[in-house]
Amino acid sequence: MRATIVLPAVLLLWVSVSALGNATPVVSNIRVSQRADESKLVDIWYDLADADGDACTIWVAISGDNGVTWSVPALTLVGHIGANMTAGTNKHVVWDAGADMPGKRGTYRARVLASDGKGLGPMVMVAAGAFPYQNNTSKPVHCDAFMIDKFEVTNLFYCQFLNDADPAGDHWYNGDWEIRRHGNAGSYTYSVAPGKENYPVRYVSAYDAEAFAAWRSSIEGGTFRLPTEQEWEKAAGWDPVEQKMYTYGYHSNSIDQTWCNYNNYYGGPTLVGYFNGTDPRKDAKSYYGCYDMSGNVWEWTSSIYSGTSRVVRGGDWDDIASICQASSRLYYTPSSRNKGIGFRLVLDLE
């Protein structure tokens, strides 16, 4: 006797062409089918083109509500998925739907996303699913799938925004003069101090970060925004395969100066992605591939701490180890511009 089918024989299809705001990679000719045996495996085929011949990163997201949200926890994906995928036809991904959704059945949409890393900022995908927010295993918190910046927003990236959208100087602050302002009000231009291009932007308020997100949405398409603190914490510390929350934002429970920038060891912020495995530094990224989620600079979230105060996460270069834990929380008024606060953005999978 056949076992209960987890999915319908044919899945509906959602094609994502050149996701993540970069027009170069194109995903096309997606075909999806559930195997007719008892395996509950789903085969996903697609073609990938990139005019520049760049290697791409491929993600797959699954929706159970006709594309309203992408909240199905699709974790057991193997094949032509992940980093360094070259262009070609009949790329093949296998999804173990039975393992991810035991006993479930229904109609689902599959979305294939591609990036060649040449958008304004590289992003990684955090798959949908629950995790023990604030280490509370009795009340896990669910997050839909989302994209998140791999690195903290840099001075160079923020300067692009200022030059393109802020001639009045509303979202600029002199800070340590890493971003410099020129000219007169109403026609200001901006430049980055030599050598500071790839350091994290600082002295930005939550309002500045939200204005940057709105600008990036208009440039790249999609909806960019600050992460909730739950999304931020999941991207920093959660490993869905091991079902384990790591203490620090780089897949480790230990800390020293080879893992992250803290305790004023480096005397100030370091380049984004500085801890990339170059000796003697560890390759300090989270399970999902995010860098600098412990130390370097605090990062704004959209979450309210109390009143109007916003939650910031991650600690900065001058904080002690316990403050740099993935679960640590601090707060500032959203108008604060602080030498130790920057941000990264998320992108909704619409």
ABEGO torsion letter per residue (X at the ends): XBBBBABBABBBBBBBBGBGGBAABBBBGBBBBBBABAAGBBBBBBBBBBAAGBBBBBBBBBBAAGGABBABBBABBBEBBEBGBBBEBGBBBBBBAAAABBGBBEBBBBBBBBBAGABABBBBBBBBEBBBBGGBAABBBBBBBBBBBABBBBAAAAAAAAAAABAAGAABBAEAGABBBBEBBGABBBBBBBGAAABBBBGBBAAAAAAAAAAAAAAAEEBBBBBBAAAAAAAAABBAAAGBBBABAAGBABBBAAABBBGGAAGEBBBBGABAGBOABBBBBBAAGBBGABEGBBBBBABBABEABBBBBGEBAABBAAAABAABBBBBBAABBBAABBBBBBBBBX
